[in-house]
Amino acid sequence: MSTLAAHLTPERTLPASGTLVGRVWNAIAGGPSLVRVDGGDVIDITASFATLRDLCEQSDPAAAARGAKGQSLGALAAILANTAPETRDASKPWLLAPIDLQAIKAAGVTFAISMLERVIEERARGNPQAAADIRASIRELIGEDLSKLKPGSPQAMELKRVLIAKNMWSQYLEVGIGPDAEIFTKSQVMAAVGHGQEAGLNPVSSWNNPEPEVVVVVASTGRIVGASLGNDVNLRDVEGRSGLLLGKAKDNNASCAIGPFVRLFDEGFGLDQVRSMQLTLTVEGEDGYVLKGSSNMAKISRDPADLVGQMLNAHHQYPDGAVLFLGTLFAPVEDRDVKGQGFTHKMGDIVTVASPELGALSNRMVATDVAPPWTFGASHLMRNLARRGLLEDNR
C-alpha cells in the first residue's frame, strides 16, 4: 500500500525542467513565502515579490523569478518530506498551494466524453445504476467523437436542433457545444490545498471522482503566464441532482487541489505545450485498489485562450489575476466494488495527477470536516506581510 509520504520526493514531484515557483509555509515568519525552485534548494523570493500575484503582473514573470535574489529555506527534499500531515514538524517549512490572491475559476464540459458523462449525471439524477443504460442510449444517438465539432458553429447548432427535436437536449450540451463556455467559481481565494496535503470529500456524496486538469495562471490583463496541475474534485451525484447544486458539489473545504508548483511560461514552455499536454491520473486505495486514467489536452473542444477570454474580459475583471481549471477528458465508468455502481472514492484514497511538463500533484482524500479547516485567508496574509515589512506602494 502506497503512502502519501512516499510521493513527496523531488524525483516524484518535479518536472524535468522549467522555471518553477510556489509557496511554502515559513514558520519563522509566521506566514507563507513565495519561493523559486533552484536545483535542490528552495529560495525565498518574498522580499522581491510579496505574492505570486505580484510576480505574475511583471512583463516577464519567468525572467523576474529567475533574477530575484533571496535566501534558501532549505532543501526541497526536506520541505517535501515535512509536508505530509502525519510527519509534519510545525517548526519547519512545508509546501502550500502555489497560488495566493488569484480568483479560483474552472471551466466545465470542455471535452466531448466529459460532456456525455455530465448529461448522464443529469439524467440519472445521482443514481449510478441508471447511468449505464442512459450512457448507451445517448452514445447511440450522438456518438462519442465530438472533438471536431466547434462549439457555437453552424454544425453544432444543427446538432442542437436535432437533439431538441428528440427531447435529448441538456444544460450540459448547451455549454458543451453552444457558444458560451461554462465558467464557474471552483473555490475561494487562498482556499486551495497543495501537493502532499489532504483533499476534502463532502460525506453527503456517495458517487464522486477526481478530475485531473491543467490549471492556467492568468494575470490581471488576461495574459496567461504559467500553468500548474489541479484536481477539481467532483461530487457526481450532487451535481447530477440539479445544476443549481454546482456550488455545493464543487466548493467545499479542501476540495480544490493545485500544485505542486507553477511553471512560468518562458522560451521553452508556453500555451502550445499546454494545448498538447497529456495528463495521467492514479488512484490508490488503502484496500489495494488502483485506478489509472488520463486526459489528453489535444482533444479539448474549446481552446484554452478562448476559455480565458470568456473568463476575463471587458465584462468581468480580476485585478489580482485568476487561475482557471481547463476541464478534463477523464470520466471513470468502471465498477469499483458493486457491479453497476461505477467508481466512487473511498476515504484514504491517494490521488496523483501528473504530466512530464508540470510534475506530479498527490493528495489523500478525507472527509471535508476531517481535513484541516481553512483558517488563513487574504486578510491574514495582508497582516502577515505588513508585519514583515513587505507591503510597499511599488509592489
Contacts in CASP RR format, 6 or more apart in sequence:
PFRMAT RR
TARGET T0000
AUTHOR 0000-0000-0000
METHOD contacts of the structure
MODEL  1
MSTLAAHLTPERTLPASGTLVGRVWNAIAGGPSLVRVDGGDVIDITASFA
TLRDLCEQSDPAAAARGAKGQSLGALAAILANTAPETRDASKPWLLAPID
LQAIKAAGVTFAISMLERVIEERARGNPQAAADIRASIRELIGEDLSKLK
PGSPQAMELKRVLIAKNMWSQYLEVGIGPDAEIFTKSQVMAAVGHGQEAG
LNPVSSWNNPEPEVVVVVASTGRIVGASLGNDVNLRDVEGRSGLLLGKAK
DNNASCAIGPFVRLFDEGFGLDQVRSMQLTLTVEGEDGYVLKGSSNMAKI
SRDPADLVGQMLNAHHQYPDGAVLFLGTLFAPVEDRDVKGQGFTHKMGDI
VTVASPELGALSNRMVATDVAPPWTFGASHLMRNLARRGLLEDNR
1 284 0 8 1.000
1 285 0 8 1.000
1 286 0 8 1.000
1 288 0 8 1.000
2 284 0 8 1.000
2 350 0 8 1.000
3 84 0 8 1.000
3 350 0 8 1.000
4 84 0 8 1.000
4 86 0 8 1.000
4 196 0 8 1.000
4 350 0 8 1.000
4 362 0 8 1.000
4 363 0 8 1.000
4 364 0 8 1.000
5 81 0 8 1.000
5 84 0 8 1.000
5 86 0 8 1.000
5 87 0 8 1.000
6 12 0 8 1.000
7 13 0 8 1.000
7 196 0 8 1.000
7 350 0 8 1.000
7 352 0 8 1.000
7 360 0 8 1.000
7 362 0 8 1.000
8 80 0 8 1.000
8 81 0 8 1.000
8 83 0 8 1.000
8 84 0 8 1.000
8 195 0 8 1.000
8 196 0 8 1.000
8 362 0 8 1.000
9 77 0 8 1.000
9 80 0 8 1.000
9 81 0 8 1.000
10 40 0 8 1.000
10 76 0 8 1.000
10 77 0 8 1.000
10 80 0 8 1.000
12 360 0 8 1.000
12 362 0 8 1.000
13 80 0 8 1.000
13 195 0 8 1.000
13 260 0 8 1.000
13 359 0 8 1.000
13 360 0 8 1.000
14 20 0 8 1.000
14 37 0 8 1.000
14 76 0 8 1.000
14 260 0 8 1.000
14 261 0 8 1.000
14 359 0 8 1.000
15 263 0 8 1.000
15 355 0 8 1.000
15 356 0 8 1.000
15 357 0 8 1.000
15 358 0 8 1.000
15 359 0 8 1.000
16 356 0 8 1.000
18 263 0 8 1.000
18 264 0 8 1.000
18 266 0 8 1.000
18 268 0 8 1.000
18 269 0 8 1.000
19 36 0 8 1.000
19 62 0 8 1.000
19 65 0 8 1.000
19 66 0 8 1.000
19 263 0 8 1.000
19 264 0 8 1.000
19 266 0 8 1.000
19 269 0 8 1.000
20 36 0 8 1.000
20 37 0 8 1.000
20 261 0 8 1.000
20 262 0 8 1.000
20 263 0 8 1.000
20 264 0 8 1.000
21 34 0 8 1.000
21 35 0 8 1.000
21 36 0 8 1.000
21 37 0 8 1.000
21 45 0 8 1.000
21 52 0 8 1.000
21 55 0 8 1.000
21 65 0 8 1.000
21 98 0 8 1.000
21 261 0 8 1.000
21 262 0 8 1.000
21 264 0 8 1.000
22 34 0 8 1.000
22 35 0 8 1.000
22 36 0 8 1.000
22 37 0 8 1.000
22 52 0 8 1.000
22 95 0 8 1.000
22 96 0 8 1.000
22 98 0 8 1.000
22 261 0 8 1.000
22 262 0 8 1.000
23 32 0 8 1.000
23 33 0 8 1.000
23 34 0 8 1.000
23 35 0 8 1.000
23 52 0 8 1.000
23 95 0 8 1.000
23 96 0 8 1.000
23 97 0 8 1.000
23 98 0 8 1.000
23 99 0 8 1.000
23 100 0 8 1.000
24 32 0 8 1.000
24 33 0 8 1.000
24 35 0 8 1.000
24 42 0 8 1.000
24 44 0 8 1.000
24 73 0 8 1.000
24 79 0 8 1.000
24 93 0 8 1.000
24 94 0 8 1.000
24 95 0 8 1.000
24 96 0 8 1.000
25 31 0 8 1.000
25 32 0 8 1.000
25 33 0 8 1.000
25 93 0 8 1.000
25 94 0 8 1.000
25 95 0 8 1.000
25 96 0 8 1.000
26 32 0 8 1.000
26 33 0 8 1.000
26 44 0 8 1.000
26 46 0 8 1.000
26 73 0 8 1.000
26 93 0 8 1.000
27 90 0 8 1.000
27 91 0 8 1.000
27 92 0 8 1.000
27 93 0 8 1.000
29 46 0 8 1.000
29 384 0 8 1.000
29 388 0 8 1.000
30 384 0 8 1.000
31 376 0 8 1.000
31 381 0 8 1.000
31 384 0 8 1.000
32 96 0 8 1.000
32 100 0 8 1.000
32 376 0 8 1.000
32 381 0 8 1.000
32 384 0 8 1.000
33 44 0 8 1.000
33 46 0 8 1.000
33 73 0 8 1.000
33 93 0 8 1.000
34 44 0 8 1.000
34 45 0 8 1.000
34 46 0 8 1.000
34 49 0 8 1.000
34 50 0 8 1.000
34 51 0 8 1.000
34 52 0 8 1.000
34 55 0 8 1.000
34 100 0 8 1.000
35 42 0 8 1.000
35 43 0 8 1.000
35 44 0 8 1.000
35 45 0 8 1.000
35 73 0 8 1.000
36 42 0 8 1.000
36 43 0 8 1.000
36 45 0 8 1.000
36 65 0 8 1.000
36 66 0 8 1.000
36 68 0 8 1.000
37 43 0 8 1.000
37 76 0 8 1.000
37 261 0 8 1.000
38 72 0 8 1.000
39 76 0 8 1.000
40 75 0 8 1.000
40 76 0 8 1.000
40 77 0 8 1.000
41 72 0 8 1.000
41 74 0 8 1.000
41 75 0 8 1.000
41 76 0 8 1.000
42 72 0 8 1.000
42 73 0 8 1.000
42 74 0 8 1.000
42 75 0 8 1.000
42 76 0 8 1.000
42 79 0 8 1.000
42 93 0 8 1.000
43 68 0 8 1.000
43 70 0 8 1.000
43 71 0 8 1.000
43 72 0 8 1.000
43 73 0 8 1.000
44 70 0 8 1.000
44 71 0 8 1.000
44 72 0 8 1.000
44 73 0 8 1.000
45 55 0 8 1.000
45 65 0 8 1.000
45 68 0 8 1.000
45 69 0 8 1.000
45 70 0 8 1.000
46 388 0 8 1.000
46 390 0 8 1.000
47 69 0 8 1.000
47 70 0 8 1.000
47 390 0 8 1.000
48 64 0 8 1.000
48 68 0 8 1.000
48 69 0 8 1.000
48 70 0 8 1.000
49 55 0 8 1.000
49 58 0 8 1.000
49 64 0 8 1.000
49 65 0 8 1.000
49 68 0 8 1.000
49 395 0 8 1.000
50 385 0 8 1.000
50 390 0 8 1.000
50 391 0 8 1.000
50 395 0 8 1.000
51 100 0 8 1.000
51 101 0 8 1.000
51 381 0 8 1.000
51 385 0 8 1.000
52 98 0 8 1.000
52 99 0 8 1.000
52 100 0 8 1.000
52 101 0 8 1.000
52 102 0 8 1.000
52 217 0 8 1.000
52 262 0 8 1.000
53 100 0 8 1.000
53 101 0 8 1.000
53 102 0 8 1.000
53 320 0 8 1.000
53 321 0 8 1.000
54 395 0 8 1.000
55 61 0 8 1.000
55 64 0 8 1.000
55 65 0 8 1.000
56 102 0 8 1.000
56 217 0 8 1.000
56 218 0 8 1.000
56 219 0 8 1.000
56 225 0 8 1.000
56 226 0 8 1.000
56 321 0 8 1.000
57 219 0 8 1.000
57 220 0 8 1.000
58 64 0 8 1.000
61 219 0 8 1.000
61 225 0 8 1.000
61 226 0 8 1.000
61 264 0 8 1.000
61 265 0 8 1.000
62 264 0 8 1.000
62 265 0 8 1.000
62 266 0 8 1.000
63 266 0 8 1.000
65 264 0 8 1.000
73 79 0 8 1.000
73 93 0 8 1.000
74 93 0 8 1.000
78 92 0 8 1.000
79 92 0 8 1.000
79 93 0 8 1.000
79 94 0 8 1.000
79 95 0 8 1.000
80 95 0 8 1.000
80 195 0 8 1.000
81 87 0 8 1.000
82 88 0 8 1.000
82 89 0 8 1.000
82 92 0 8 1.000
82 93 0 8 1.000
82 94 0 8 1.000
83 94 0 8 1.000
83 95 0 8 1.000
83 195 0 8 1.000
83 196 0 8 1.000
83 197 0 8 1.000
84 196 0 8 1.000
85 197 0 8 1.000
85 198 0 8 1.000
85 372 0 8 1.000
88 94 0 8 1.000
95 194 0 8 1.000
95 195 0 8 1.000
95 196 0 8 1.000
95 197 0 8 1.000
95 260 0 8 1.000
96 194 0 8 1.000
97 192 0 8 1.000
97 193 0 8 1.000
97 194 0 8 1.000
97 197 0 8 1.000
97 257 0 8 1.000
97 258 0 8 1.000
97 259 0 8 1.000
98 194 0 8 1.000
98 228 0 8 1.000
98 258 0 8 1.000
98 259 0 8 1.000
98 260 0 8 1.000
98 261 0 8 1.000
98 262 0 8 1.000
99 192 0 8 1.000
99 217 0 8 1.000
99 228 0 8 1.000
99 258 0 8 1.000
99 262 0 8 1.000
99 323 0 8 1.000
100 189 0 8 1.000
100 190 0 8 1.000
100 381 0 8 1.000
101 189 0 8 1.000
101 190 0 8 1.000
101 320 0 8 1.000
101 321 0 8 1.000
101 378 0 8 1.000
101 381 0 8 1.000
102 189 0 8 1.000
102 217 0 8 1.000
102 218 0 8 1.000
102 318 0 8 1.000
102 320 0 8 1.000
102 321 0 8 1.000
102 322 0 8 1.000
102 323 0 8 1.000
103 185 0 8 1.000
103 189 0 8 1.000
103 318 0 8 1.000
103 320 0 8 1.000
103 321 0 8 1.000
103 322 0 8 1.000
103 323 0 8 1.000
104 185 0 8 1.000
104 186 0 8 1.000
104 187 0 8 1.000
104 188 0 8 1.000
104 189 0 8 1.000
104 191 0 8 1.000
104 192 0 8 1.000
104 256 0 8 1.000
104 258 0 8 1.000
104 322 0 8 1.000
104 323 0 8 1.000
105 183 0 8 1.000
105 184 0 8 1.000
105 185 0 8 1.000
105 186 0 8 1.000
105 311 0 8 1.000
105 322 0 8 1.000
105 323 0 8 1.000
105 324 0 8 1.000
105 325 0 8 1.000
106 183 0 8 1.000
106 184 0 8 1.000
106 185 0 8 1.000
106 186 0 8 1.000
106 213 0 8 1.000
106 232 0 8 1.000
106 250 0 8 1.000
106 324 0 8 1.000
106 325 0 8 1.000
106 327 0 8 1.000
107 181 0 8 1.000
107 182 0 8 1.000
107 183 0 8 1.000
107 302 0 8 1.000
107 307 0 8 1.000
107 311 0 8 1.000
107 324 0 8 1.000
107 325 0 8 1.000
107 326 0 8 1.000
107 327 0 8 1.000
108 114 0 8 1.000
108 118 0 8 1.000
108 175 0 8 1.000
108 181 0 8 1.000
108 182 0 8 1.000
108 183 0 8 1.000
108 184 0 8 1.000
108 325 0 8 1.000
108 327 0 8 1.000
109 115 0 8 1.000
109 118 0 8 1.000
109 172 0 8 1.000
109 175 0 8 1.000
109 176 0 8 1.000
109 182 0 8 1.000
110 176 0 8 1.000
110 181 0 8 1.000
110 300 0 8 1.000
110 301 0 8 1.000
110 302 0 8 1.000
110 307 0 8 1.000
110 326 0 8 1.000
110 327 0 8 1.000
110 328 0 8 1.000
111 295 0 8 1.000
111 299 0 8 1.000
111 300 0 8 1.000
111 301 0 8 1.000
111 327 0 8 1.000
111 328 0 8 1.000
111 329 0 8 1.000
112 144 0 8 1.000
112 145 0 8 1.000
112 146 0 8 1.000
112 147 0 8 1.000
112 149 0 8 1.000
112 299 0 8 1.000
112 301 0 8 1.000
113 144 0 8 1.000
113 329 0 8 1.000
113 331 0 8 1.000
114 327 0 8 1.000
114 328 0 8 1.000
114 329 0 8 1.000
114 330 0 8 1.000
114 331 0 8 1.000
115 146 0 8 1.000
115 172 0 8 1.000
115 173 0 8 1.000
115 176 0 8 1.000
115 177 0 8 1.000
115 301 0 8 1.000
116 135 0 8 1.000
116 138 0 8 1.000
116 139 0 8 1.000
116 142 0 8 1.000
116 144 0 8 1.000
116 331 0 8 1.000
117 135 0 8 1.000
117 331 0 8 1.000
117 333 0 8 1.000
118 170 0 8 1.000
118 172 0 8 1.000
118 239 0 8 1.000
119 134 0 8 1.000
119 138 0 8 1.000
119 170 0 8 1.000
119 172 0 8 1.000
119 173 0 8 1.000
120 131 0 8 1.000
120 134 0 8 1.000
120 135 0 8 1.000
120 138 0 8 1.000
121 131 0 8 1.000
121 172 0 8 1.000
121 236 0 8 1.000
121 237 0 8 1.000
121 239 0 8 1.000
121 240 0 8 1.000
122 170 0 8 1.000
122 171 0 8 1.000
122 172 0 8 1.000
122 240 0 8 1.000
122 243 0 8 1.000
123 130 0 8 1.000
123 134 0 8 1.000
123 138 0 8 1.000
123 170 0 8 1.000
124 130 0 8 1.000
124 131 0 8 1.000
124 134 0 8 1.000
124 240 0 8 1.000
125 240 0 8 1.000
125 241 0 8 1.000
126 207 0 8 1.000
126 236 0 8 1.000
126 237 0 8 1.000
126 238 0 8 1.000
126 240 0 8 1.000
126 241 0 8 1.000
127 237 0 8 1.000
128 207 0 8 1.000
128 237 0 8 1.000
128 340 0 8 1.000
128 341 0 8 1.000
128 342 0 8 1.000
128 344 0 8 1.000
129 340 0 8 1.000
129 341 0 8 1.000
131 333 0 8 1.000
131 342 0 8 1.000
132 340 0 8 1.000
135 333 0 8 1.000
138 168 0 8 1.000
141 163 0 8 1.000
141 166 0 8 1.000
141 168 0 8 1.000
142 159 0 8 1.000
142 163 0 8 1.000
142 168 0 8 1.000
146 177 0 8 1.000
146 301 0 8 1.000
147 299 0 8 1.000
147 301 0 8 1.000
149 155 0 8 1.000
149 156 0 8 1.000
149 159 0 8 1.000
149 177 0 8 1.000
149 301 0 8 1.000
150 156 0 8 1.000
150 301 0 8 1.000
151 176 0 8 1.000
151 177 0 8 1.000
151 178 0 8 1.000
151 179 0 8 1.000
151 181 0 8 1.000
151 301 0 8 1.000
151 302 0 8 1.000
152 177 0 8 1.000
152 178 0 8 1.000
152 179 0 8 1.000
156 177 0 8 1.000
156 178 0 8 1.000
157 178 0 8 1.000
159 177 0 8 1.000
160 169 0 8 1.000
160 173 0 8 1.000
160 174 0 8 1.000
160 177 0 8 1.000
160 178 0 8 1.000
163 169 0 8 1.000
163 173 0 8 1.000
171 243 0 8 1.000
174 180 0 8 1.000
175 181 0 8 1.000
175 182 0 8 1.000
176 182 0 8 1.000
176 301 0 8 1.000
177 301 0 8 1.000
180 310 0 8 1.000
181 302 0 8 1.000
181 306 0 8 1.000
181 307 0 8 1.000
181 310 0 8 1.000
183 307 0 8 1.000
183 310 0 8 1.000
183 311 0 8 1.000
183 324 0 8 1.000
184 246 0 8 1.000
184 247 0 8 1.000
184 250 0 8 1.000
185 247 0 8 1.000
185 250 0 8 1.000
185 251 0 8 1.000
186 232 0 8 1.000
186 250 0 8 1.000
186 251 0 8 1.000
186 256 0 8 1.000
186 325 0 8 1.000
187 250 0 8 1.000
187 251 0 8 1.000
187 255 0 8 1.000
187 256 0 8 1.000
188 251 0 8 1.000
188 374 0 8 1.000
189 320 0 8 1.000
189 377 0 8 1.000
189 378 0 8 1.000
190 374 0 8 1.000
190 376 0 8 1.000
190 377 0 8 1.000
190 378 0 8 1.000
190 381 0 8 1.000
191 253 0 8 1.000
191 256 0 8 1.000
191 374 0 8 1.000
191 377 0 8 1.000
192 256 0 8 1.000
192 257 0 8 1.000
192 258 0 8 1.000
193 199 0 8 1.000
193 254 0 8 1.000
193 256 0 8 1.000
193 257 0 8 1.000
193 258 0 8 1.000
193 363 0 8 1.000
193 371 0 8 1.000
194 257 0 8 1.000
194 258 0 8 1.000
194 259 0 8 1.000
194 260 0 8 1.000
194 361 0 8 1.000
194 363 0 8 1.000
195 257 0 8 1.000
195 259 0 8 1.000
195 260 0 8 1.000
195 360 0 8 1.000
195 361 0 8 1.000
195 362 0 8 1.000
195 363 0 8 1.000
196 362 0 8 1.000
196 363 0 8 1.000
196 364 0 8 1.000
197 254 0 8 1.000
197 257 0 8 1.000
197 363 0 8 1.000
197 372 0 8 1.000
198 254 0 8 1.000
198 363 0 8 1.000
198 364 0 8 1.000
198 365 0 8 1.000
198 366 0 8 1.000
198 370 0 8 1.000
198 371 0 8 1.000
198 372 0 8 1.000
199 231 0 8 1.000
199 233 0 8 1.000
199 254 0 8 1.000
199 255 0 8 1.000
199 257 0 8 1.000
199 351 0 8 1.000
199 363 0 8 1.000
199 364 0 8 1.000
199 365 0 8 1.000
199 366 0 8 1.000
199 371 0 8 1.000
200 233 0 8 1.000
200 252 0 8 1.000
200 253 0 8 1.000
200 254 0 8 1.000
200 255 0 8 1.000
200 365 0 8 1.000
200 366 0 8 1.000
200 367 0 8 1.000
200 368 0 8 1.000
200 370 0 8 1.000
200 371 0 8 1.000
201 208 0 8 1.000
201 233 0 8 1.000
201 235 0 8 1.000
201 252 0 8 1.000
201 255 0 8 1.000
201 345 0 8 1.000
201 347 0 8 1.000
201 365 0 8 1.000
201 366 0 8 1.000
201 367 0 8 1.000
201 368 0 8 1.000
202 235 0 8 1.000
202 238 0 8 1.000
202 248 0 8 1.000
202 252 0 8 1.000
202 255 0 8 1.000
202 367 0 8 1.000
202 368 0 8 1.000
203 367 0 8 1.000
203 368 0 8 1.000
203 369 0 8 1.000
204 235 0 8 1.000
204 238 0 8 1.000
204 248 0 8 1.000
205 235 0 8 1.000
205 236 0 8 1.000
205 237 0 8 1.000
205 238 0 8 1.000
205 249 0 8 1.000
206 237 0 8 1.000
206 344 0 8 1.000
207 235 0 8 1.000
207 236 0 8 1.000
207 237 0 8 1.000
207 342 0 8 1.000
207 344 0 8 1.000
208 233 0 8 1.000
208 234 0 8 1.000
208 235 0 8 1.000
208 236 0 8 1.000
208 237 0 8 1.000
208 344 0 8 1.000
208 345 0 8 1.000
209 234 0 8 1.000
209 236 0 8 1.000
209 331 0 8 1.000
209 332 0 8 1.000
209 343 0 8 1.000
209 344 0 8 1.000
209 345 0 8 1.000
210 231 0 8 1.000
210 233 0 8 1.000
210 234 0 8 1.000
210 281 0 8 1.000
210 283 0 8 1.000
210 330 0 8 1.000
210 345 0 8 1.000
210 351 0 8 1.000
210 353 0 8 1.000
211 231 0 8 1.000
211 232 0 8 1.000
211 233 0 8 1.000
211 234 0 8 1.000
211 325 0 8 1.000
211 327 0 8 1.000
211 328 0 8 1.000
211 330 0 8 1.000
212 229 0 8 1.000
212 230 0 8 1.000
212 231 0 8 1.000
212 279 0 8 1.000
212 280 0 8 1.000
212 281 0 8 1.000
212 293 0 8 1.000
212 294 0 8 1.000
212 295 0 8 1.000
212 328 0 8 1.000
212 330 0 8 1.000
212 353 0 8 1.000
213 229 0 8 1.000
213 230 0 8 1.000
213 231 0 8 1.000
213 232 0 8 1.000
213 279 0 8 1.000
213 295 0 8 1.000
213 325 0 8 1.000
213 326 0 8 1.000
213 327 0 8 1.000
213 328 0 8 1.000
213 353 0 8 1.000
214 227 0 8 1.000
214 228 0 8 1.000
214 229 0 8 1.000
214 230 0 8 1.000
214 274 0 8 1.000
214 277 0 8 1.000
214 279 0 8 1.000
214 297 0 8 1.000
214 304 0 8 1.000
214 325 0 8 1.000
214 326 0 8 1.000
214 327 0 8 1.000
214 355 0 8 1.000
214 358 0 8 1.000
215 227 0 8 1.000
215 228 0 8 1.000
215 229 0 8 1.000
215 230 0 8 1.000
215 258 0 8 1.000
215 259 0 8 1.000
215 323 0 8 1.000
215 324 0 8 1.000
215 325 0 8 1.000
215 326 0 8 1.000
216 224 0 8 1.000
216 226 0 8 1.000
216 227 0 8 1.000
216 274 0 8 1.000
216 304 0 8 1.000
216 308 0 8 1.000
216 323 0 8 1.000
216 324 0 8 1.000
216 326 0 8 1.000
217 224 0 8 1.000
217 225 0 8 1.000
217 226 0 8 1.000
217 227 0 8 1.000
217 228 0 8 1.000
217 262 0 8 1.000
217 323 0 8 1.000
218 224 0 8 1.000
218 225 0 8 1.000
218 308 0 8 1.000
218 311 0 8 1.000
218 312 0 8 1.000
218 318 0 8 1.000
218 321 0 8 1.000
218 322 0 8 1.000
218 323 0 8 1.000
218 324 0 8 1.000
219 225 0 8 1.000
219 321 0 8 1.000
220 317 0 8 1.000
220 318 0 8 1.000
220 319 0 8 1.000
220 320 0 8 1.000
220 321 0 8 1.000
222 308 0 8 1.000
222 309 0 8 1.000
222 312 0 8 1.000
222 321 0 8 1.000
224 265 0 8 1.000
224 271 0 8 1.000
224 304 0 8 1.000
224 305 0 8 1.000
224 308 0 8 1.000
225 264 0 8 1.000
225 265 0 8 1.000
226 262 0 8 1.000
226 263 0 8 1.000
226 264 0 8 1.000
226 265 0 8 1.000
226 270 0 8 1.000
227 262 0 8 1.000
227 263 0 8 1.000
227 265 0 8 1.000
227 270 0 8 1.000
227 274 0 8 1.000
227 357 0 8 1.000
227 358 0 8 1.000
228 258 0 8 1.000
228 259 0 8 1.000
228 260 0 8 1.000
228 261 0 8 1.000
228 262 0 8 1.000
228 263 0 8 1.000
228 323 0 8 1.000
228 358 0 8 1.000
228 361 0 8 1.000
229 258 0 8 1.000
229 259 0 8 1.000
229 260 0 8 1.000
229 279 0 8 1.000
229 353 0 8 1.000
229 354 0 8 1.000
229 355 0 8 1.000
229 358 0 8 1.000
229 359 0 8 1.000
229 360 0 8 1.000
229 361 0 8 1.000
230 256 0 8 1.000
230 257 0 8 1.000
230 258 0 8 1.000
230 259 0 8 1.000
230 325 0 8 1.000
230 353 0 8 1.000
230 361 0 8 1.000
231 256 0 8 1.000
231 257 0 8 1.000
231 351 0 8 1.000
231 353 0 8 1.000
231 361 0 8 1.000
231 363 0 8 1.000
232 250 0 8 1.000
232 256 0 8 1.000
232 325 0 8 1.000
232 327 0 8 1.000
232 328 0 8 1.000
233 250 0 8 1.000
233 252 0 8 1.000
233 255 0 8 1.000
233 256 0 8 1.000
233 257 0 8 1.000
233 365 0 8 1.000
234 249 0 8 1.000
234 250 0 8 1.000
235 248 0 8 1.000
235 249 0 8 1.000
235 250 0 8 1.000
236 344 0 8 1.000
238 245 0 8 1.000
238 248 0 8 1.000
238 249 0 8 1.000
239 245 0 8 1.000
239 246 0 8 1.000
239 249 0 8 1.000
239 250 0 8 1.000
240 249 0 8 1.000
252 368 0 8 1.000
253 368 0 8 1.000
253 369 0 8 1.000
253 371 0 8 1.000
253 373 0 8 1.000
253 374 0 8 1.000
254 366 0 8 1.000
254 368 0 8 1.000
254 371 0 8 1.000
254 372 0 8 1.000
254 374 0 8 1.000
255 368 0 8 1.000
257 351 0 8 1.000
257 361 0 8 1.000
257 363 0 8 1.000
258 323 0 8 1.000
258 361 0 8 1.000
259 358 0 8 1.000
259 361 0 8 1.000
260 359 0 8 1.000
260 360 0 8 1.000
260 361 0 8 1.000
261 358 0 8 1.000
263 269 0 8 1.000
263 357 0 8 1.000
263 358 0 8 1.000
265 271 0 8 1.000
269 357 0 8 1.000
271 304 0 8 1.000
271 305 0 8 1.000
273 357 0 8 1.000
274 297 0 8 1.000
274 304 0 8 1.000
274 326 0 8 1.000
275 297 0 8 1.000
275 298 0 8 1.000
275 300 0 8 1.000
275 303 0 8 1.000
275 304 0 8 1.000
276 297 0 8 1.000
276 298 0 8 1.000
277 297 0 8 1.000
277 355 0 8 1.000
277 357 0 8 1.000
277 358 0 8 1.000
278 294 0 8 1.000
278 295 0 8 1.000
278 296 0 8 1.000
278 297 0 8 1.000
278 298 0 8 1.000
278 355 0 8 1.000
278 356 0 8 1.000
279 294 0 8 1.000
279 295 0 8 1.000
279 296 0 8 1.000
279 297 0 8 1.000
279 328 0 8 1.000
279 330 0 8 1.000
279 353 0 8 1.000
279 354 0 8 1.000
279 355 0 8 1.000
280 292 0 8 1.000
280 293 0 8 1.000
280 294 0 8 1.000
280 352 0 8 1.000
280 353 0 8 1.000
280 354 0 8 1.000
280 355 0 8 1.000
281 291 0 8 1.000
281 292 0 8 1.000
281 293 0 8 1.000
281 294 0 8 1.000
281 295 0 8 1.000
281 330 0 8 1.000
281 351 0 8 1.000
281 352 0 8 1.000
281 353 0 8 1.000
281 354 0 8 1.000
282 290 0 8 1.000
282 291 0 8 1.000
282 292 0 8 1.000
282 293 0 8 1.000
282 351 0 8 1.000
282 352 0 8 1.000
282 354 0 8 1.000
283 289 0 8 1.000
283 290 0 8 1.000
283 291 0 8 1.000
283 292 0 8 1.000
283 345 0 8 1.000
283 349 0 8 1.000
283 350 0 8 1.000
283 351 0 8 1.000
284 290 0 8 1.000
284 349 0 8 1.000
284 350 0 8 1.000
284 352 0 8 1.000
285 346 0 8 1.000
285 348 0 8 1.000
285 349 0 8 1.000
285 350 0 8 1.000
286 346 0 8 1.000
286 348 0 8 1.000
286 349 0 8 1.000
287 346 0 8 1.000
289 336 0 8 1.000
289 346 0 8 1.000
291 332 0 8 1.000
291 334 0 8 1.000
291 336 0 8 1.000
291 343 0 8 1.000
293 330 0 8 1.000
293 332 0 8 1.000
294 329 0 8 1.000
294 330 0 8 1.000
295 327 0 8 1.000
295 328 0 8 1.000
295 329 0 8 1.000
295 330 0 8 1.000
296 329 0 8 1.000
297 326 0 8 1.000
299 329 0 8 1.000
300 326 0 8 1.000
300 327 0 8 1.000
300 329 0 8 1.000
304 326 0 8 1.000
307 324 0 8 1.000
307 326 0 8 1.000
308 324 0 8 1.000
311 322 0 8 1.000
311 324 0 8 1.000
312 318 0 8 1.000
312 321 0 8 1.000
312 322 0 8 1.000
332 342 0 8 1.000
332 343 0 8 1.000
333 342 0 8 1.000
333 343 0 8 1.000
334 342 0 8 1.000
334 343 0 8 1.000
335 341 0 8 1.000
335 342 0 8 1.000
335 343 0 8 1.000
336 342 0 8 1.000
336 343 0 8 1.000
336 344 0 8 1.000
336 346 0 8 1.000
345 365 0 8 1.000
346 365 0 8 1.000
347 365 0 8 1.000
347 366 0 8 1.000
347 367 0 8 1.000
348 364 0 8 1.000
348 365 0 8 1.000
348 366 0 8 1.000
349 364 0 8 1.000
349 365 0 8 1.000
350 362 0 8 1.000
350 363 0 8 1.000
350 364 0 8 1.000
350 365 0 8 1.000
351 362 0 8 1.000
351 363 0 8 1.000
351 364 0 8 1.000
351 365 0 8 1.000
352 360 0 8 1.000
352 361 0 8 1.000
352 362 0 8 1.000
353 360 0 8 1.000
353 361 0 8 1.000
354 360 0 8 1.000
354 361 0 8 1.000
382 391 0 8 1.000
385 391 0 8 1.000
END
